[in-house]
Amino acid sequence: MDRDVLRRMLDDVQLGRVSVDGALARLAGLPFEDLGFARIDHHRALRAGGAEAVFCPGKTPEQVIAIVGRLAAHHANVLATRCEPTVAAAVEAAGLSCRYHAIARLLVVRPEPVDGVGLIVVAAAGTADLPVAEEAALVAEALGNRVERLTDCGVAGLHRLLAHREVLAEANAIVAVAGMEGALPSVIGGLVDRPVIAVPTSVGYGTSLNGLAALLAMLNSCAPGVSVVNIDNGYGAAHQASQINRLATKIR
C-alpha cells in the first residue's frame, strides 16, 4: 500500500465514507496478504520506493493473475517481468487493465501515466541489448522517473556515444547495458561525473559465456562510480537508478 492509498483511506475516514473499523479491516491484510502460494508484500512501496513486482517464470498464468490482481487493488503500474505473451493474454482475458511490452517482456497492470522527475539515461550498446535496456527504461518510467533512451551506441563506434555527451552529463543516473566484452559502462564512467549502473547481457559469441565475460569485465572496471547488477537484470538496474535519481532530485 503506497502513501496515496493511505491518504485516501484517511480522507475516507475523516469524511465519514469509511468507518474506523472499516479502515482497520483494510489494514488487517498488511504488511502482507497470504494467498497460500504467495505472500504479497503490500508495504514494499513505503519501504523501497516501488510496489512489489511479479517475476513470471515458474508461475502458472492463474498464479500471475491472482498476484497482479491483488497488487493492482492497491497500486497502479504493477509490473510483471519476464512475462511471455501467453501469460499477458491470460491476464488481459481475466479482465485486468494492462499493457504488454513485447520487446522487454514486461506487463504493466493498471497502467497510469506518471509525471517523471529528474533524468535517468538508459544506454544500450547494441540492438541485441534492447530487450534488457527497454526493461530498464520501462521500469524506471513506471517508478516515476524521466527517461532518455540511447540505442546502438557501443564502443565499436564510439562517435555514436560521444554525440550524446550533453544528455549523459544531464542525467542523475545512467544505466549502461552491454553484452560482448561489456566495455560501455567503463567508457561512460570515464566521461561523466554521474553514477553508472552497468548491466551485462547474455549477448555475444561463445566465449561471452552467456554474459559472464561482460559481467566480469564490468566488475573489473577501472572507471570510478560504476556499480554492476546481475546478467540481464534491467529491472534491478532501474530500481537502483530510480533511488539515485530521487535522492538527487530531493537534494536540489
C-alpha positions as a Markdown table, in Angstrom:
| # | Residue | x | y | z |
|---|---|---|---|---|
| 1 | Met | 0.0 | 0.0 | 0.0 |
| 2 | Asp | 1.5 | 3.3 | -1.0 |
| 3 | Arg | 1.2 | 6.8 | 0.5 |
| 4 | Asp | -1.6 | 7.9 | -1.9 |
| 5 | Val | -3.7 | 4.9 | -0.8 |
| 6 | Leu | -3.1 | 5.7 | 2.8 |
| 7 | Arg | -4.0 | 9.3 | 2.3 |
| 8 | Arg | -7.3 | 8.3 | 0.5 |
| 9 | Met | -8.1 | 6.0 | 3.4 |
| 10 | Leu | -7.6 | 8.8 | 5.9 |
| 11 | Asp | -9.7 | 11.1 | 3.8 |
| 12 | Asp | -12.5 | 8.4 | 3.7 |
| 13 | Val | -12.4 | 8.1 | 7.5 |
| 14 | Gln | -12.5 | 11.9 | 8.1 |
| 15 | Leu | -15.3 | 12.4 | 5.6 |
| 16 | Gly | -17.3 | 9.5 | 7.1 |
| 17 | Arg | -17.2 | 7.4 | 3.9 |
| 18 | Val | -15.5 | 4.6 | 5.8 |
| 19 | Ser | -15.7 | 3.8 | 9.5 |
| 20 | Val | -12.7 | 3.4 | 11.7 |
| 21 | Asp | -13.5 | -0.3 | 11.8 |
| 22 | Gly | -13.7 | -0.4 | 8.1 |
| 23 | Ala | -10.3 | 1.2 | 7.8 |
| 24 | Leu | -8.8 | -1.2 | 10.2 |
| 25 | Ala | -10.3 | -4.1 | 8.2 |
| 26 | Arg | -8.5 | -2.8 | 5.1 |
| 27 | Leu | -5.2 | -2.6 | 7.0 |
| 28 | Ala | -5.7 | -6.1 | 8.5 |
| 29 | Gly | -4.0 | -7.7 | 5.5 |
| 30 | Leu | -0.9 | -5.7 | 5.9 |
| 31 | Pro | 2.0 | -5.8 | 5.8 |
| 32 | Phe | 1.4 | -8.8 | 3.5 |
| 33 | Glu | -1.5 | -10.7 | 2.1 |
| 34 | Asp | -1.3 | -14.5 | 2.2 |
| 35 | Leu | -2.7 | -16.2 | -0.9 |
| 36 | Gly | -1.4 | -19.6 | 0.1 |
| 37 | Phe | 1.0 | -19.9 | -2.8 |
| 38 | Ala | 2.3 | -16.4 | -2.4 |
| 39 | Arg | 2.6 | -13.7 | 0.3 |
| 40 | Ile | 2.0 | -10.3 | -1.3 |
| 41 | Asp | 4.1 | -7.5 | 0.2 |
| 42 | His | 1.8 | -4.5 | 0.2 |
| 43 | His | 4.2 | -2.4 | 2.2 |
| 44 | Arg | 7.1 | -2.5 | -0.2 |
| 45 | Ala | 6.2 | 0.8 | -1.9 |
| 46 | Leu | 6.6 | 2.5 | 1.5 |
| 47 | Arg | 9.9 | 0.9 | 2.2 |
| 48 | Ala | 11.6 | 0.6 | -1.2 |
| 49 | Gly | 10.1 | 3.3 | -3.4 |
| 50 | Gly | 8.1 | 0.9 | -5.6 |
| 51 | Ala | 5.5 | -1.8 | -5.3 |
| 52 | Glu | 6.4 | -5.4 | -5.4 |
| 53 | Ala | 6.9 | -6.8 | -8.9 |
| 54 | Val | 6.0 | -10.3 | -10.1 |
| 55 | Phe | 8.7 | -12.5 | -11.7 |
| 56 | Cys | 6.6 | -14.6 | -14.1 |
| 57 | Pro | 8.8 | -17.6 | -14.9 |
| 58 | Gly | 7.9 | -20.6 | -12.7 |
| 59 | Lys | 4.4 | -19.3 | -12.0 |
| 60 | Thr | 1.2 | -20.5 | -13.7 |
| 61 | Pro | -0.9 | -18.0 | -15.5 |
| 62 | Glu | -3.5 | -18.4 | -12.8 |
| 63 | Gln | -1.0 | -17.6 | -10.1 |
| 64 | Val | 0.2 | -14.5 | -12.0 |
| 65 | Ile | -3.4 | -13.3 | -12.4 |
| 66 | Ala | -4.1 | -13.7 | -8.7 |
| 67 | Ile | -1.0 | -11.9 | -7.6 |
| 68 | Val | -1.2 | -9.0 | -10.0 |
| 69 | Gly | -4.9 | -8.7 | -9.4 |
| 70 | Arg | -4.3 | -8.2 | -5.6 |
| 71 | Leu | -1.4 | -5.8 | -6.2 |
| 72 | Ala | -3.4 | -3.8 | -8.6 |
| 73 | Ala | -6.2 | -3.3 | -6.0 |
| 74 | His | -3.6 | -1.2 | -4.1 |
| 75 | His | -1.2 | 0.1 | -6.7 |
| 76 | Ala | -1.1 | 1.5 | -10.2 |
| 77 | Asn | 1.6 | 0.4 | -12.7 |
| 78 | Val | 2.1 | -3.1 | -11.2 |
| 79 | Leu | 5.0 | -4.8 | -13.0 |
| 80 | Ala | 5.1 | -8.4 | -14.2 |
| 81 | Thr | 8.6 | -9.2 | -15.5 |
| 82 | Arg | 9.8 | -11.8 | -18.0 |
| 83 | Cys | 6.2 | -12.2 | -19.0 |
| 84 | Glu | 5.5 | -14.4 | -22.0 |
| 85 | Pro | 2.8 | -13.3 | -24.5 |
| 86 | Thr | 0.5 | -16.2 | -23.4 |
| 87 | Val | 0.6 | -15.1 | -19.8 |
| 88 | Ala | 0.0 | -11.5 | -20.8 |
| 89 | Ala | -3.0 | -12.6 | -22.9 |
| 90 | Ala | -4.4 | -14.6 | -19.9 |
| 91 | Val | -4.1 | -11.6 | -17.6 |
| 92 | Glu | -6.0 | -9.4 | -20.2 |
| 93 | Ala | -8.6 | -12.1 | -20.6 |
| 94 | Ala | -9.2 | -12.1 | -16.9 |
| 95 | Gly | -10.4 | -8.5 | -17.2 |
| 96 | Leu | -7.4 | -6.7 | -15.7 |
| 97 | Ser | -6.4 | -3.5 | -17.3 |
| 98 | Cys | -2.9 | -4.0 | -18.6 |
| 99 | Arg | -0.3 | -3.0 | -21.3 |
| 100 | Tyr | 2.2 | -5.5 | -22.7 |
| 101 | His | 5.6 | -4.5 | -23.9 |
| 102 | Ala | 6.8 | -7.4 | -26.1 |
| 103 | Ile | 10.4 | -6.4 | -26.5 |
| 104 | Ala | 11.0 | -6.1 | -22.8 |
| 105 | Arg | 8.6 | -9.0 | -21.9 |
| 106 | Leu | 7.1 | -6.6 | -19.4 |
| 107 | Leu | 3.5 | -6.5 | -18.4 |
| 108 | Val | 2.2 | -3.3 | -16.7 |
| 109 | Val | -1.1 | -3.9 | -14.9 |
| 110 | Arg | -3.4 | -1.0 | -14.2 |
| 111 | Pro | -1.2 | 1.3 | -16.2 |
| 112 | Glu | -1.4 | 5.0 | -15.4 |
| 113 | Pro | 0.7 | 7.9 | -16.7 |
| 114 | Val | 3.3 | 9.3 | -14.3 |
| 115 | Asp | 5.0 | 12.7 | -14.5 |
| 116 | Gly | 8.6 | 11.8 | -14.4 |
| 117 | Val | 11.2 | 13.6 | -12.2 |
| 118 | Gly | 14.9 | 14.1 | -12.7 |
| 119 | Leu | 16.6 | 12.2 | -15.5 |
| 120 | Ile | 17.8 | 8.7 | -16.0 |
| 121 | Val | 19.6 | 7.8 | -19.2 |
| 122 | Val | 19.4 | 4.2 | -20.4 |
| 123 | Ala | 22.2 | 3.4 | -22.9 |
| 124 | Ala | 22.2 | 0.2 | -24.9 |
| 125 | Ala | 25.4 | -0.9 | -26.6 |
| 126 | Gly | 23.7 | -2.7 | -29.4 |
| 127 | Thr | 20.3 | -3.5 | -30.9 |
| 128 | Ala | 20.6 | -7.0 | -29.4 |
| 129 | Asp | 20.8 | -5.5 | -25.9 |
| 130 | Leu | 17.4 | -3.7 | -26.4 |
| 131 | Pro | 15.2 | -6.2 | -24.5 |
| 132 | Val | 17.2 | -5.7 | -21.3 |
| 133 | Ala | 17.6 | -1.9 | -21.9 |
| 134 | Glu | 13.9 | -1.5 | -22.6 |
| 135 | Glu | 13.0 | -3.4 | -19.4 |
| 136 | Ala | 15.2 | -0.9 | -17.5 |
| 137 | Ala | 13.7 | 2.1 | -19.2 |
| 138 | Leu | 10.1 | 1.0 | -18.8 |
| 139 | Val | 10.5 | 0.1 | -15.1 |
| 140 | Ala | 12.2 | 3.4 | -14.4 |
| 141 | Glu | 9.3 | 5.2 | -16.1 |
| 142 | Ala | 6.8 | 3.2 | -14.1 |
| 143 | Leu | 8.6 | 4.2 | -10.9 |
| 144 | Gly | 8.1 | 7.9 | -11.8 |
| 145 | Asn | 11.4 | 8.9 | -13.5 |
| 146 | Arg | 12.0 | 10.8 | -16.7 |
| 147 | Val | 14.0 | 8.5 | -19.0 |
| 148 | Glu | 16.0 | 9.1 | -22.1 |
| 149 | Arg | 17.0 | 6.1 | -24.3 |
| 150 | Leu | 20.2 | 5.9 | -26.2 |
| 151 | Thr | 20.4 | 2.9 | -28.6 |
| 152 | Asp | 23.2 | 1.3 | -30.5 |
| 153 | Cys | 26.0 | 3.4 | -29.1 |
| 154 | Gly | 28.5 | 0.7 | -28.2 |
| 155 | Val | 32.3 | 1.2 | -28.3 |
| 156 | Ala | 32.7 | -0.4 | -31.7 |
| 157 | Gly | 31.5 | 3.1 | -33.0 |
| 158 | Leu | 32.5 | 5.4 | -30.2 |
| 159 | His | 31.4 | 8.5 | -32.1 |
| 160 | Arg | 27.8 | 7.4 | -31.7 |
| 161 | Leu | 28.1 | 7.6 | -27.9 |
| 162 | Leu | 30.0 | 10.9 | -27.9 |
| 163 | Ala | 27.2 | 12.5 | -29.9 |
| 164 | His | 25.1 | 12.3 | -26.7 |
| 165 | Arg | 27.6 | 13.7 | -24.2 |
| 166 | Glu | 25.2 | 16.5 | -23.2 |
| 167 | Val | 22.4 | 14.3 | -22.2 |
| 168 | Leu | 24.8 | 11.9 | -20.4 |
| 169 | Ala | 26.0 | 14.9 | -18.4 |
| 170 | Glu | 22.5 | 16.0 | -17.5 |
| 171 | Ala | 21.4 | 12.6 | -16.1 |
| 172 | Asn | 21.3 | 11.9 | -12.4 |
| 173 | Ala | 22.0 | 8.2 | -13.1 |
| 174 | Ile | 23.0 | 6.2 | -16.2 |
| 175 | Val | 22.1 | 2.6 | -16.9 |
| 176 | Ala | 24.6 | 1.2 | -19.3 |
| 177 | Val | 23.5 | -2.1 | -21.0 |
| 178 | Ala | 26.1 | -4.2 | -22.9 |
| 179 | Gly | 27.0 | -7.7 | -23.8 |
| 180 | Met | 30.0 | -9.0 | -25.7 |
| 181 | Glu | 33.1 | -7.5 | -23.9 |
| 182 | Gly | 31.0 | -5.2 | -21.7 |
| 183 | Ala | 33.1 | -2.1 | -22.2 |
| 184 | Leu | 30.3 | 0.5 | -22.5 |
| 185 | Pro | 29.9 | 1.3 | -18.7 |
| 186 | Ser | 33.7 | 1.9 | -18.3 |
| 187 | Val | 33.7 | 4.3 | -21.2 |
| 188 | Ile | 30.7 | 6.2 | -19.9 |
| 189 | Gly | 32.2 | 6.2 | -16.4 |
| 190 | Gly | 35.3 | 7.9 | -17.8 |
| 191 | Leu | 33.2 | 10.7 | -19.5 |
| 192 | Val | 30.8 | 11.9 | -16.8 |
| 193 | Asp | 30.7 | 12.5 | -13.0 |
| 194 | Arg | 27.4 | 10.6 | -12.7 |
| 195 | Pro | 26.8 | 7.1 | -11.1 |
| 196 | Val | 26.8 | 4.4 | -13.8 |
| 197 | Ile | 24.8 | 1.2 | -13.3 |
| 198 | Ala | 26.3 | -1.5 | -15.5 |
| 199 | Val | 24.0 | -4.2 | -16.8 |
| 200 | Pro | 25.8 | -7.2 | -18.5 |
| 201 | Thr | 23.6 | -9.0 | -21.1 |
| 202 | Ser | 23.8 | -12.6 | -22.3 |
| 203 | Val | 24.6 | -11.3 | -25.8 |
| 204 | Gly | 27.7 | -12.5 | -27.6 |
| 205 | Tyr | 29.6 | -15.3 | -29.2 |
| 206 | Gly | 30.8 | -18.5 | -27.4 |
| 207 | Thr | 33.4 | -17.0 | -25.2 |
| 208 | Ser | 31.0 | -14.4 | -23.8 |
| 209 | Leu | 29.7 | -17.4 | -21.8 |
| 210 | Asn | 26.1 | -16.1 | -21.8 |
| 211 | Gly | 27.1 | -12.8 | -20.3 |
| 212 | Leu | 29.7 | -13.9 | -17.8 |
| 213 | Ala | 32.5 | -12.3 | -19.7 |
| 214 | Ala | 30.6 | -8.9 | -19.7 |
| 215 | Leu | 29.8 | -9.3 | -16.0 |
| 216 | Leu | 33.5 | -9.9 | -15.1 |
| 217 | Ala | 34.6 | -7.0 | -17.3 |
| 218 | Met | 32.2 | -4.7 | -15.6 |
| 219 | Leu | 33.2 | -5.8 | -12.2 |
| 220 | Asn | 36.8 | -5.1 | -13.1 |
| 221 | Ser | 36.1 | -1.7 | -14.4 |
| 222 | Cys | 38.8 | 0.9 | -13.6 |
| 223 | Ala | 36.3 | 3.8 | -14.0 |
| 224 | Pro | 35.1 | 5.3 | -10.7 |
| 225 | Gly | 31.4 | 5.3 | -9.9 |
| 226 | Val | 30.4 | 2.2 | -11.8 |
| 227 | Ser | 28.2 | -0.4 | -10.0 |
| 228 | Val | 27.1 | -3.7 | -11.5 |
| 229 | Val | 23.9 | -5.7 | -11.4 |
| 230 | Asn | 23.4 | -9.3 | -12.4 |
| 231 | Ile | 23.2 | -10.5 | -16.0 |
| 232 | Asp | 20.2 | -9.3 | -17.9 |
| 233 | Asn | 18.8 | -7.6 | -14.8 |
| 234 | Gly | 17.3 | -4.5 | -16.3 |
| 235 | Tyr | 14.7 | -4.4 | -13.5 |
| 236 | Gly | 17.2 | -4.2 | -10.7 |
| 237 | Ala | 19.2 | -1.6 | -12.5 |
| 238 | Ala | 16.1 | 0.6 | -13.0 |
| 239 | His | 15.3 | 0.4 | -9.2 |
| 240 | Gln | 18.9 | 1.5 | -8.3 |
| 241 | Ala | 18.8 | 4.3 | -10.8 |
| 242 | Ser | 15.4 | 5.4 | -9.5 |
| 243 | Gln | 16.6 | 5.6 | -5.9 |
| 244 | Ile | 19.7 | 7.7 | -7.0 |
| 245 | Asn | 17.6 | 9.9 | -9.2 |
| 246 | Arg | 15.0 | 10.6 | -6.5 |
| 247 | Leu | 17.7 | 11.4 | -3.9 |
| 248 | Ala | 19.4 | 13.8 | -6.4 |
| 249 | Thr | 16.0 | 15.4 | -7.1 |
| 250 | Lys | 15.3 | 16.0 | -3.3 |
| 251 | Ile | 18.8 | 17.5 | -2.8 |
| 252 | Arg | 18.2 | 20.0 | -5.5 |
